[in-house]
Amino acid sequence: MKRHFFLNARVLLGLAFAALFAAAVNVSAQNSTQYPRPEGLPPETAKPDAKPPAPILSGHNADPAIRVFGDTYYIYPTSDKDQWLTTDFSVWSSKNLVDWKKEGMVLDVTHDLAWANIKAWAPDCIERNGTYYFYFCADGKIGVGTAKSPVGPFKDALGKPLLERHGRNDKRITSNTIDPYPFIDDDGQAYLYWGNSSGRVNVAKLNPDMITLDGDPKDFMIQGKSSGVTVNFREGSVMFKRNGKYYFMWSVDDARSDYYRVAYGISDGPFGPVHIPDHATVLVKNGPAKGTGHHSVVNVPGTDRWYVVYHRHAIPNGNGYTREVCLARMEFNADGTIKPMDPMVQVFKPGDRGEPIVNGK
């Protein structure tokens, strides 16, 4: 009797494992159907046994924003949780882009806000006149906090959202209010970019106080193909200026897709229109490095050296909710176009000094 019981138990256990395996295969098949490989992407070059570079931050984080304040680099990411039900923001610091230290939590939306308590996503930070302004998304709205230190803690500056979309027929704000990106132009005018849509980007001028808008938001479209690959704006706005040109960068596709990727265009002004060059897709899946998107850009002060931080699906067993932050070097061609970045390339080798900032350079 005991022998039959153990045999039956083994059979049942085997059936259970088979069912789980079939379910996993089915989920994988559904994902590949839901987010197929886009036509026209360049072939992957990673060898089957190639090892991707290690993430630069510990734990599972996403949507990294990188800034330089003084002689220190800072990264402000989303703190990943399942189904994007995140509640708090933390910051990391580095003196050289190689060694990163977690400074701690800077804002907890469950306790620090009166208007939201969940979905803490995609923050960024910028400094003006000795005050640090922390733009963030909570519950589908954009807020702003202030502090006298880049490591916070940040206090809600308005007691209400800075930006909130009132339905899809809102004529003032035409894209979902997530993924804020602040930018201060050479003339001192500050702008805030945001959006999550099928091609529509929103931007507004900020008043000198950095917490109120100077007029109504504007929008512009980014849709089309580059070298046969669809590069429609989805989210993750980034704006920077180099040699008098405005570079607008964004993420394409769904963050849960293996082919979530980064594209860019160039404009003559902060409101567009954005010209999409050939080979506009500059960061995309290669081998085990999947979901490579929602990035940010930093220029090493006093140089023309540039770096990108981005997230990928965690390795192993990651997905669109379990991600990790990585680093890539961004380089330019002689005509100002951006060279493709390979997520399988290790930027700094063990023992490298990285990019320390000395005397502001």
C-alpha positions as CSV (number, residue, x, y, z in Angstrom):
1,M,0.0,0.0,0.0
2,K,2.8,2.4,0.9
3,R,4.6,1.6,-2.4
4,H,1.4,2.4,-4.4
5,F,1.0,5.7,-2.4
6,F,4.5,6.8,-3.2
7,L,4.2,5.8,-6.9
8,N,0.9,7.8,-7.1
9,A,2.5,10.7,-5.4
10,R,5.4,10.7,-7.8
11,V,3.0,10.5,-10.7
12,L,1.0,13.4,-9.3
13,L,4.1,15.4,-8.7
14,G,5.3,14.7,-12.2
15,L,2.0,15.8,-13.6
16,A,2.1,19.0,-11.6
17,F,5.6,19.9,-12.9
18,A,4.4,19.1,-16.4
19,A,1.5,21.4,-16.0
20,L,3.7,24.2,-14.6
21,F,6.1,23.8,-17.5
22,A,3.3,23.9,-20.0
23,A,1.9,27.0,-18.3
24,A,5.3,28.7,-18.5
25,V,5.7,27.8,-22.1
26,N,2.2,29.1,-22.8
27,V,2.9,32.4,-21.1
28,S,6.2,32.7,-23.0
29,A,4.3,32.0,-26.2
30,Q,1.7,34.6,-25.3
31,N,4.4,37.2,-24.6
32,S,6.1,36.5,-27.9
33,T,2.8,37.0,-29.6
34,Q,1.9,40.1,-27.7
35,Y,5.3,41.7,-28.1
36,P,6.8,40.2,-31.3
37,R,10.2,41.2,-32.7
38,P,9.7,44.3,-34.8
39,E,10.6,44.0,-38.4
40,G,13.7,45.7,-39.6
41,L,15.7,45.5,-36.4
42,P,19.4,44.8,-37.0
43,P,20.5,41.2,-36.3
44,E,21.7,40.3,-32.8
45,T,25.5,39.9,-32.5
46,A,25.8,38.3,-29.1
47,K,27.2,34.8,-29.0
48,P,25.0,32.2,-27.2
49,D,27.4,31.9,-24.2
50,A,28.2,35.7,-24.0
51,K,27.8,37.2,-20.6
52,P,26.2,40.7,-20.2
53,P,27.8,43.4,-18.1
54,A,26.8,43.5,-14.5
55,P,24.2,46.1,-13.4
56,I,25.6,49.2,-11.7
57,L,23.0,49.5,-9.0
58,S,22.1,46.8,-6.4
59,G,18.6,45.3,-6.4
60,H,15.8,45.7,-8.9
61,N,15.4,49.2,-10.2
62,A,14.2,50.9,-13.4
63,D,13.7,54.2,-15.2
64,P,17.0,55.7,-14.1
65,A,17.6,59.4,-14.3
66,I,21.3,60.5,-14.0
67,R,22.6,63.9,-13.0
68,V,25.8,65.7,-12.0
69,F,25.8,67.9,-9.0
70,G,29.2,69.3,-7.9
71,D,31.7,66.5,-8.1
72,T,29.2,63.7,-7.8
73,Y,27.0,61.7,-10.1
74,Y,23.5,60.8,-8.9
75,I,21.0,58.2,-10.1
76,Y,17.3,58.5,-9.3
77,P,15.4,55.3,-10.4
78,T,12.1,53.7,-9.9
79,S,12.2,51.0,-7.1
80,D,10.8,48.0,-8.8
81,K,7.8,46.0,-7.4
82,D,5.5,43.6,-9.1
83,Q,2.9,45.1,-11.4
84,W,4.6,48.5,-11.0
85,L,2.9,49.0,-7.6
86,T,5.9,51.0,-6.3
87,T,5.7,53.4,-3.4
88,D,9.0,55.1,-2.7
89,F,12.1,56.7,-4.3
90,S,15.7,56.3,-3.4
91,V,19.0,57.8,-4.8
92,W,22.5,56.4,-5.5
93,S,25.7,58.4,-5.7
94,S,29.1,57.9,-7.3
95,K,32.3,59.9,-7.7
96,N,33.4,58.1,-10.8
97,L,30.5,56.2,-12.5
98,V,32.0,52.9,-11.3
99,D,31.4,52.7,-7.6
100,W,27.8,53.4,-6.6
101,K,26.4,53.9,-3.0
102,K,22.8,53.9,-2.1
103,E,22.1,57.1,-0.2
104,G,18.7,56.0,1.0
105,M,15.0,56.9,0.5
106,V,14.2,60.5,-0.6
107,L,10.4,60.3,-0.9
108,D,7.7,57.9,0.2
109,V,4.4,58.6,-1.5
110,T,2.4,56.5,1.0
111,H,3.3,59.0,3.7
112,D,4.6,62.2,2.1
113,L,1.8,63.0,-0.2
114,A,-1.8,64.0,0.3
115,W,-2.9,63.3,-3.3
116,A,-1.4,59.9,-4.1
117,N,-0.1,56.8,-2.3
118,I,1.0,54.3,-5.0
119,K,2.6,53.9,-8.5
120,A,5.8,55.9,-7.7
121,W,7.5,56.0,-11.1
122,A,10.2,57.5,-13.2
123,P,11.7,60.5,-11.1
124,D,14.3,63.0,-12.1
125,C,16.1,65.9,-10.3
126,I,17.5,69.2,-11.3
127,E,19.2,72.1,-9.4
128,R,18.5,75.8,-9.5
129,N,19.8,78.6,-7.2
130,G,20.8,76.1,-4.5
131,T,17.5,74.2,-4.4
132,Y,17.0,70.7,-5.8
133,Y,13.7,70.0,-7.6
134,F,12.5,66.5,-7.7
135,Y,9.9,65.6,-10.4
136,F,8.2,62.3,-10.1
137,C,5.1,60.4,-11.0
138,A,2.6,59.1,-8.5
139,D,-0.7,57.5,-9.3
140,G,-0.5,58.7,-12.9
141,K,0.1,62.3,-12.0
142,I,3.3,64.4,-11.9
143,G,4.4,66.1,-8.7
144,V,7.4,68.1,-7.6
145,G,9.4,68.1,-4.4
146,T,12.1,70.3,-3.1
147,A,15.2,69.9,-0.9
148,K,18.5,71.7,-0.2
149,S,20.4,68.5,-0.9
150,P,20.4,66.2,-3.9
151,V,19.9,63.3,-1.5
152,G,16.8,64.8,0.0
153,P,14.5,64.2,1.7
154,F,12.2,65.9,-0.7
155,K,9.1,67.7,0.5
156,D,6.0,68.0,-1.7
157,A,6.2,71.6,-2.9
158,L,2.6,72.1,-3.9
159,G,0.4,69.8,-1.9
160,K,-1.2,68.7,-5.2
161,P,0.0,67.5,-8.6
162,L,1.9,69.8,-10.8
163,L,0.4,68.0,-13.8
164,E,-2.7,65.8,-14.2
165,R,-4.4,64.7,-17.3
166,H,-8.2,64.8,-17.1
167,G,-9.2,62.0,-19.4
168,R,-8.3,61.4,-23.1
169,N,-10.3,64.4,-24.2
170,D,-8.2,66.8,-22.2
171,K,-7.2,69.5,-24.7
172,R,-4.6,71.1,-22.4
173,I,-2.6,67.9,-21.6
174,T,-2.7,65.5,-24.4
175,S,-0.4,62.7,-23.2
176,N,-0.4,60.6,-20.0
177,T,1.3,62.5,-17.1
178,I,4.2,60.2,-16.4
179,D,8.0,60.3,-17.0
180,P,8.8,63.9,-16.3
181,Y,12.1,65.2,-17.6
182,P,13.4,68.7,-16.7
183,F,15.7,70.6,-18.9
184,I,17.3,74.1,-18.5
185,D,18.4,75.7,-21.8
186,D,21.5,77.9,-22.2
187,D,19.4,81.1,-21.8
188,G,18.1,79.9,-18.4
189,Q,14.6,79.0,-19.6
190,A,13.5,75.7,-17.9
191,Y,11.2,73.2,-19.6
192,L,9.5,70.0,-18.4
193,Y,8.9,67.2,-20.9
194,W,6.6,64.2,-20.2
195,G,4.3,61.7,-21.9
196,N,3.2,58.2,-22.5
197,S,1.3,57.8,-25.7
198,S,1.4,56.6,-29.3
199,G,3.6,59.4,-30.6
200,R,2.5,62.5,-28.7
201,V,5.0,64.4,-26.5
202,N,4.0,67.1,-24.1
203,V,6.3,70.0,-23.0
204,A,5.7,73.1,-20.9
205,K,7.8,76.1,-19.9
206,L,8.5,76.4,-16.2
207,N,8.5,79.6,-14.3
208,P,11.8,80.6,-12.5
209,D,10.3,79.0,-9.3
210,M,10.5,75.6,-11.1
211,I,7.2,74.5,-9.5
212,T,4.6,76.3,-11.7
213,L,4.0,76.4,-15.4
214,D,4.6,79.5,-17.6
215,G,1.6,79.1,-19.9
216,D,-0.2,76.1,-21.2
217,P,1.6,72.9,-22.3
218,K,2.4,72.3,-25.9
219,D,2.7,69.0,-27.8
220,F,4.4,67.6,-30.8
221,M,4.3,64.3,-32.6
222,I,7.1,61.8,-33.1
223,Q,5.9,59.0,-35.4
224,G,7.5,57.1,-38.3
225,K,10.2,54.7,-39.3
226,S,13.9,54.9,-39.5
227,S,15.8,52.5,-41.7
228,G,12.7,50.4,-41.8
229,V,12.2,50.2,-38.0
230,T,9.2,51.8,-36.3
231,V,10.4,54.5,-33.8
232,N,7.1,56.0,-32.6
233,F,7.5,57.8,-29.3
234,R,6.1,55.8,-26.4
235,E,7.6,57.3,-23.2
236,G,10.8,58.1,-21.4
237,S,11.5,61.6,-22.7
238,V,15.1,62.8,-22.6
239,M,16.4,66.2,-23.9
240,F,20.0,67.4,-24.0
241,K,21.9,70.0,-26.1
242,R,25.1,69.5,-27.9
243,N,26.8,71.9,-30.4
244,G,23.7,74.0,-30.6
245,K,21.4,71.2,-31.5
246,Y,18.6,69.8,-29.4
247,Y,18.7,66.0,-29.0
248,F,15.4,64.4,-28.1
249,M,15.5,60.8,-27.1
250,W,12.7,58.4,-26.1
251,S,11.7,54.8,-25.5
252,V,9.8,52.7,-28.1
253,D,7.3,49.9,-27.5
254,D,6.0,48.5,-24.2
255,A,8.3,48.2,-21.2
256,R,7.3,44.5,-20.9
257,S,8.6,43.8,-24.4
258,D,12.0,42.2,-24.9
259,Y,12.4,44.8,-27.7
260,Y,11.7,47.9,-25.6
261,R,14.4,50.2,-27.0
262,V,15.8,53.7,-27.3
263,A,15.5,56.0,-30.3
264,Y,16.4,59.6,-30.9
265,G,15.9,62.6,-33.2
266,I,17.4,66.1,-33.5
267,S,15.6,69.5,-33.4
268,D,16.5,73.2,-33.9
269,G,14.4,74.1,-30.8
270,P,13.0,72.8,-27.6
271,F,9.5,72.4,-29.0
272,G,10.4,70.4,-32.1
273,P,9.8,69.4,-34.8
274,V,12.1,66.5,-34.3
275,H,14.0,65.2,-37.3
276,I,14.4,61.4,-37.2
277,P,17.7,60.4,-38.8
278,D,18.6,57.1,-40.4
279,H,19.5,54.4,-37.8
280,A,17.6,56.3,-35.1
281,T,17.3,53.1,-32.9
282,V,20.5,53.3,-30.8
283,L,19.9,50.8,-27.9
284,V,18.0,47.6,-28.5
285,K,18.0,43.9,-27.3
286,N,21.2,41.9,-27.9
287,G,21.4,38.3,-26.6
288,P,20.3,38.1,-23.0
289,A,20.2,41.9,-22.6
290,K,16.4,42.5,-23.1
291,G,14.0,45.4,-22.6
292,T,16.8,47.9,-22.9
293,G,15.1,51.3,-22.5
294,H,13.9,54.2,-20.4
295,H,17.3,55.8,-20.2
296,S,18.9,59.0,-19.2
297,V,22.0,60.8,-20.4
298,V,25.0,62.5,-18.6
299,N,27.9,64.5,-20.0
300,V,31.1,64.4,-18.1
301,P,31.7,68.1,-17.2
302,G,34.4,69.8,-19.3
303,T,34.5,67.0,-21.9
304,D,32.6,65.7,-24.9
305,R,32.3,62.3,-23.2
306,W,28.7,61.1,-22.7
307,Y,27.1,58.1,-20.9
308,V,23.7,56.6,-20.8
309,V,22.0,54.8,-17.9
310,Y,19.1,52.5,-18.8
311,H,17.3,49.5,-17.5
312,R,17.0,46.0,-18.9
313,H,15.0,43.0,-17.8
314,A,16.9,41.5,-14.8
315,I,19.3,38.6,-15.7
316,P,18.2,35.9,-15.1
317,N,14.5,35.6,-14.8
318,G,13.6,39.3,-15.2
319,N,10.7,40.8,-17.0
320,G,9.0,44.2,-17.4
321,Y,8.4,44.4,-13.6
322,T,11.8,43.1,-12.5
323,R,14.6,45.2,-14.0
324,E,18.1,46.4,-13.3
325,V,20.1,49.5,-14.1
326,C,23.1,49.4,-16.5
327,L,25.6,51.8,-18.1
328,A,26.6,52.4,-21.7
329,R,29.0,54.8,-23.4
330,M,27.3,57.1,-25.9
331,E,29.4,58.4,-28.8
332,F,28.8,60.6,-31.8
333,N,29.7,60.5,-35.5
334,A,31.4,63.5,-37.2
335,D,28.0,64.7,-38.4
336,G,26.5,64.7,-34.9
337,T,24.4,61.5,-35.2
338,I,24.6,59.1,-32.4
339,K,26.3,55.7,-32.8
340,P,24.5,52.6,-31.7
341,M,25.2,51.3,-28.2
342,D,25.6,47.6,-27.5
343,P,24.1,46.5,-24.2
344,M,26.5,43.6,-24.1
345,V,29.6,45.8,-23.9
346,Q,31.2,46.4,-20.5
347,V,31.9,50.2,-20.2
348,F,34.5,50.0,-17.4
349,K,36.7,47.1,-16.6
350,P,37.7,46.0,-13.1
351,G,40.2,48.5,-11.7
352,D,39.2,51.4,-14.1
353,R,39.2,54.8,-12.5
354,G,36.0,55.7,-14.3
355,E,35.2,59.4,-14.8
356,P,36.0,61.3,-11.6
357,I,35.2,65.0,-11.5
358,V,38.0,67.3,-10.3
359,N,37.6,71.1,-10.1
360,G,34.4,70.9,-12.0
361,K,36.0,68.8,-14.9
